[in-house]
Amino acid sequence: MDIEGYAKRGLRNRDPDLEEKLASRIMEVKKTTREHAHSLARATIVEAEATLSVSGDVLEPTLSGVTMGEFGVGSRGSGDFYTHEKIAEIIGRTGAVVDTTHLDDSGVVKASGAGEYIILTVDGIHSRLSDFPFLAGFHVARAALRDVYVMGARPLAMLSDIHVADDGDVGKVLDHIAGITAVAELSGIPLITGSTLRIGGDMVIGERMTGGVGAVGVTSDLTARGQTRAGDVILMTEGAGGGTISTAALYYGMHDVVNETINIKFLEACEKLLDSGLVKHIHAMTDVTNGGIRGDAKEISRTAGVRLVFRESEMRKLVNPVVLGMLESLGIDYLGVSLDALLIIAPGKVADSIMETIRSAGIGIAIIGKVEEGSGAMIEIDGELKDFTPRFRESAYTPIKKMIGEEEPRNFAEMQEAIDRASLAAIDKKRRVIEKIRKG
């Protein structure tokens, strides 16, 4: 619980009973005396009042009037993709080989005078795995390494950032690190540094955990989405999911399905490709993560300026049967959730060699589609071509997500305009602050 946010809302609403209400909320969470709860409430209100009204470029936040939940940010659908486009606009062109404007899995810079590319990425833990720190650590570490591998690079090291709220058990941190280092030891890619903090310091009470894992790698043969070409074929490896599938299994009471996700097959497949030397013939790779193949198809099409056509019957065969059975029994579209499969886009002449190499590691793979001239994405289902674009949110895979739904809100265009204005305001603020600093 964010007690600072609670205090500020009460102050804005001029709530005469704010201290009593806040103290009551504190006592619901913390094992403390009524006197201590009131003291904490009063101190919180004092701090909240001091920062309620501020002025100046670096202090006044840029607001859009649209909340993260309303716009589906983090839900890997059209609202989330739109927000990331705005983020890329604020960052601007950087001179990097691959930056945020490319909507790729990782960023890439050229090593000065070295003839190699340096790849950098970061992934956040799945928000619903806060109560399962080892699982959260395992899957986020695997995700970070995947994002380096799909750029055609070999990961060198990982870093972690873990935040636990004030009442969280210290053991959560230790269990989380154990999950990360399980992947580190299995893959041979070490966790070498990180940060450990409380969420919001004293101002957030409860046990919630969040954080992320970053990874760095190097390569001389880059496989970025923008290299996708018409005439290429699309291949996909088998997938059993990670954090998303684990979350669906946990919150629908199908806990045994979680075990299907505990593997490093994706990493092993990438190692095989790197060892084989085939990476230099591959145009692009990506991992099928949140937003599913629907989301990946949109991003690749937009970045490379091509049309992607998929065959549903071939994709279905590559989904872990236990996982697919759970998703279908729950009415969850498997094409719109993370499968943690490897998507490879390459010329048809090397497809057989790629598949032979992947299968030599005991991992399933098949051609699932092709790349054509044009734009957008289509999917062939029962011989009929259908539109294959992401929904407003990824497939709803928990009871709460199903309640919220996947449909685009009626005022989506209005929200886009508000976010456009906020983006321009943020860019203008950045410009003013930079100019002020440069002038001294």
Sequence and secondary structure as in RCSB ss.txt:
>XXXX:A:sequence
MDIEGYAKRGLRNRDPDLEEKLASRIMEVKKTTREHAHSLARATIVEAEATLSVSGDVLEPTLSGVTMGEFGVGS
RGSGDFYTHEKIAEIIGRTGAVVDTTHLDDSGVVKASGAGEYIILTVDGIHSRLSDFPFLAGFHVARAALRDVYV
MGARPLAMLSDIHVADDGDVGKVLDHIAGITAVAELSGIPLITGSTLRIGGDMVIGERMTGGVGAVGVTSDLTAR
GQTRAGDVILMTEGAGGGTISTAALYYGMHDVVNETINIKFLEACEKLLDSGLVKHIHAMTDVTNGGIRGDAKEI
SRTAGVRLVFRESEMRKLVNPVVLGMLESLGIDYLGVSLDALLIIAPGKVADSIMETIRSAGIGIAIIGKVEEGS
GAMIEIDGELKDFTPRFRESAYTPIKKMIGEEEPRNFAEMQEAIDRASLAAIDKKRRVIEKIRKG
>XXXX:A:secstr
 BHHHHHHHHHHTT TTHHHHHHHHHHHHS   HHHHHHHHHHHHHHHHHTTS  STTTS    S  HHHHTTTS
SSHHHHHHHHHHHHHH   S SB GGGT SSEEEE TTTS EEEEEEEE  GGGTT HHHHHHHHHHHHHHHHHT
TT EEEEEEEEEEE TTS HHHHHHHHHHHHHHHHHHT  EEEEEEEETTGGGB S  EEEEEEEEEEESS   G
GG  TTEEEEEE B  SHHHHHHHHHTT GGGGGGG   HHHHHHHHHHHHTGGGG  EEEEE TTHHHHHHHHH
HHHHT EEEEEHHHHHHTB HHHHHHHHHTT  GGGS   EEEEEEEGGGHHHHHHHHHTTT  EEEEEEEESSS
EEEEEETTEEEE    SSS   SHHHHHH SS  TTHHHHHHHHHHHHHHHHHHHHHHHHHHHH 
